[in-house]
């Protein structure tokens, strides 16, 4: 530790220590490159070595890929969900056949940006068909490696701690529950990669007491990419706005407050003035979220809210007929309980459907849930129970002809899957993990004498837990029991990230250079 002179008055100088014992930039950059390349290789090997693995199609793939003029080459007399079919061949779609659930309404997702690049890359790599999902996996593996490298650069502490902490993130992403989606015809990969990018973007945002412009831009890009992957991820918007506005992002013009005090209005305007770059980013994100939500197919929204009533609310209600009356629906629709919108006994096939659509709105459904707190608690308990099942047994992992049985699942790297299997014995451990991680994040973020980089990790941890909670309730309150396991994939992913984050927060709280005594650290 060396010292330097800081002049505070014309005749007065204060000697303050300068910390010079941190890792060198060259060592950090070298470690970042090695970690990024290494984890890219790990991801590609676990996806391709010993045979391709991915996720089978449950019937939702066409709405995402039909805009590229391709169709899966799976045999029409087989079940596309039983095996992975990575090759998509040219095909001309007509009329309403391309769109959401045969409605002809276009389906948008940021994953289509990746698919467009993969279609260009497919012939370059010598892969068959017009678009091969292995090209998608390659692009996403490269993005994953770049994010790991960025984490090594931005995390605090010695090189070994940065590498180990980033390895925790890498192990989560490489788990069978999440990595298989990188070779799949779904929009989930964009959401998973976007959520992972959200973490280093927050570290960059909070590296200094004043939020950096680069951090604001990277955070806005990460959140925009994530929210537009799937509409359920718009729940990330409040967390992103909190993160962007947490710290000032501009220097105040009047550095000295006016004598005699200021009014509340003046203080509020000054608060806005020192955060105007972040405010601009928040306005842009709100516009993107609103625009994306408005472009979502109406058919899919109808399916979501139909399931919320007929597959979640009514089957678990002590008085389902009373629920229908409270919503303003015809009680005779009770015959459609436990059906989907496309079932033969669907409420949409009854003469009461038009009246139902007129009276029952998403707002009314959510308010009805909230008016019955005991049922909300029960819904939460079912959601937590659903989180313990990471393996989607109804979607196969292997290609046809690979020697594996239909619907066989791979477990090449399944550490997180094993942990969640353990949670199945005591599901209450999941909310305890959320609370514990939140407490550690708050403890680290509130250490005013800790280094800014360490406090940034605490703030990032708080934001991740908040994102978990918002995503969890978004799914539970809307999609309910319909394909619950797949829809909880982002909640599972963020919950899994809580494990390395909790360990990292503990390490930083215990290390002397990040939790020195206040009277010593004031001089750091």
C-alpha positions, -999 to +999 in steps of 0.1 A: +000+000+000+014+033-010+003+068-002-005+099-021-012+136-012-046+151-015-048+188-010-080+199+008-071+235+016-044+260+006-024+252+037-035+217+045-028+183+030-041+149+039-022+117+033-044+089+021-034+054+013-037+041-023-045+004-027-021-011-053-023-048-045-051-057-069-047-080-099-030-065-129-051-057-160-030-081-181-036-110-158-074-103-157-077-100-194-057-132-199-080-150-175-110-136-192-100-148-226-091-182-212-124-185-193-144-173-223-128-197-248-129-225-222-166-222-214-174-219-251-156-251-257-174-268-227-208-257-241-201-269-276-186-302-264-216-309-241-240-302-269-222-321-297-196-345-284-210-381-284-239-370-305-262-340-308-285-331-279-312-305-278-350-301-271-378-316-292-406-296-307-439-295-288-457-279-317-447-242-311-417-241-334-435-233-367-447-199-354-411-189-347-394-202-378-420-201-406-411-165-414-377-178-427-395-200-452-384-233-436-401-264-421-388-292-400-377-323-418-392-346-392-414-375-406-451-364-407-462-397-391-439-393-361-440-372-330-416-341-333-415-339-295-400-373-291-367-365-308-346-335-319-348-326-356-321-299-362-325-296-399-351-273-414-356-274-452-371-248-476-409-246-475-435-221-488-461-212-462-495-200-473-521-178-456-529-185-420-506-216-418-477-193-408-484-176-375-495-182-339-517-213-336-529-211-372-542-176-367-519-160-393-508-134-368-470-129-369-450-140-339-420-119-330-391-127-308-355-115-304-345-152-310-353-146-347-322-123-349-301-154-339-321-176-363-315-152-392-278-152-386-279-190-383-297-194-416-269-174-432-242-194-414-258-229-422-244-232-458-211-217-447-206-244-421-216-271-447-247-281-427-277-296-444-310-279-452-318-242-453-314-237-415-297-260-391-302-256-354-266-266-348-256-232-362-279-216-337-262-235-309-228-224-322-237-187-322-253-189-287-223-208-273-200-180-286-222-154-269-222-174-237-184-175-237-182-138-243-205-132-213-183-154-191-153-134-202-170-102-194-179-114-159-142-122-153-133-087-162-160-070-142-162-091-110-142-078-081-114-096-063-083-116-072-081-135-105-089-168-089-121-155-073-133-140-105-126-173-124-143-194-098-173-171-095-178-170-133-174-208-134-205-209-111-225-190-138-210-212-165-220-244-146-256-231-144-259-223-181-243-257-191-267-277-170-290-301-190-320-281-179-309-250-198-281-258-222-303-281-244-325-251-253-295-237-273-303-263-300-341-260-301-368-243-322-379-222-293-375-186-282-362-196-247-325-194-257-326-157-263-342-152-229-316-173-211-287-156-228-303-122-222-307-129-185-271-140-182-259-108-200-280-088-176-256-097-148-223-082-162-242-053-176-252-043-140-216-047-128-205-024-156-233+000-147-222+003-110-184+001-113-182+038-103-204+059-079-219+075-110-235+051-135-214+048-166-228+055-200-214+022-213-232+004-184-265+022-192-262+012-229-253-024-222-280-028-196-306-013-220-295-037-248-295-068-225-330-059-211-344-051-246-331-084-260-344-104-230-379-088-229-385-093-266-376-130-264-409-139-248-437-117-235-435-132-200-400-116-196-415-081-197-415-087-159-378-077-160-387-041-168-393-028-133-361-044-121-342-028-150-356+006-142-347+003-105-311-007-115-307+022-140-320+048-115-302+034-085-272+057-089-268+091-104-257+089-141-247+126-147-228+152-127-250+180-113-245+214-128-245+232-094-221+212-073-228+234-043-263+234-030-279+268-027-276+284+008-308+285+029-319+251+018-340+240-012-377+231-017-390+196-023-396+205-059-361+217-064-346+186-048-368+164-070-357+182-101-321+179-091-326+142-085-339+139-121-312+161-135-284+139-122-302+108-137-313+120-171-292+095-192-308+066-172-342+082-175-339+083-213-329+046-212-360+038-190-383+057-214-369+037-243-373+004-225-409+012-216-415+020-253-399-013-264-419-033-238-452-016-248-445-020-285-436-056-281-466-064-260-489-047-286-475-068-314-480-101-296-506-123-313-540-119-298-545-156-302-517-163-277-530-138-252-564-155-254-548-189-248-529-176-218-559-161-200-581-190-209-557-213-192-555-190-162-593-194-156-601-229-169-569-247-159-558-228-128-586-209-112-616-232-115-600-266-109-584-254-076-614-235-064-637-245-036-666-228-055-658-227-093-694-217-102-691-188-078-658-178-094-675-177-128-703-155-114-677-132-098-660-128-131-693-120-149-693-152-169-721-176-175-721-204-148-728-229-175-692-226-186-683-248-157-685-277-182-652-263-198-632-267-166-599-285-171-600-278-209-577-259-232-589-234-257-585-259-285-602-288-268-634-303-281-652-292-249-636-258-249-656-228-237-647-211-270-670-237-287-701-227-267-727-200-274-716-182-242-681-174-254-687-140-269-704-129-237-674-143-217-649-123-237-669-092-232-671-094-194-639-113-184-607-093-188-571-100-177-574-072-151-605-088-136-589-122-134-558-109-116-579-088-092-601-119-084-570-138-075-557-110-053-590-108-035-585-143-023-550-143-006-553-180+005-557-191-031-527-169-041-506-187-014-518-221-028-509-210-063-475-200-051-470-234-034-479-252-066-455-230-085-427-237-061-434-274-064-433-271-102-399-255-100-384-286-085-389-304-118-363-291-143-364-321-166-390-318-193-398-355-198-423-348-226-396-333-249-368-356-261-331-347-261-317-369-289-321-371-327-340-399-343-318-428-352-292-420-325-299-452-307-319-436-279-355-442-272-382-416-279-383-389-251-350-400-236-333-372-217-296-364-215-277-356-183-242-348-194-239-319-170-267-320-144-254-305-112-282-279-110-307-305-120-295-326-091-298-297-067-334-290-077-342-327-074-331-323-038-354-294-035-383-317-044-380-334-010-384-300+007-397-273-017-396-247+010-359-245+005-364-226-027-381-195-011-355-198+017-328-196-010-344-165-024-346-149+011-310-158+020-296-146-012-315-113-010-303-108+026-267-114+015-271-090-014-285-063+008-258-068+034-231-064+007-248-035-011-252-016+022-216-018+032-208+019+026-171+013+035-167-015+009-153-010-025-177+001-052-171-031-072-181-053-043-212-033-035-221-036-072-222-074-067-246-070-038-269-047-059-268-072-088-278-100-064-307-080-051-319-073-087-316-110-096-338-121-067-363-094-075-363-106-111-370-141-099-400-131-078-416-110-106-410-137-132-424-164-108-457-146-101-460-135-137-461-172-147-482-184-118-508-157-121-512-160-159-503-193-174-511-214-143-511-251-148-507-250-186-472-263-194-460-250-161-426-267-161-415-251-194-429-217-186-410-217-153-377-222-171-366-185-166-376-186-129-355-218-125-326-202-143-325-171-121-330-192-090-300-213-100-280-182-104-288-174-068-265-202-057-232-188-071-243-153-062-249-162-026-215-179-023-198-149-040-215-124-016-203-145+014-167-145+000-168-107-005-183-100+029-155-121+046-125-108+026-107-080+045-101-058+015-139-056+008-151-054+044-125-033+063-135-014+094-152+019+085-125+041+100-099+023+079-119+021+047-128+057+047-093+064+035-094+038+007 
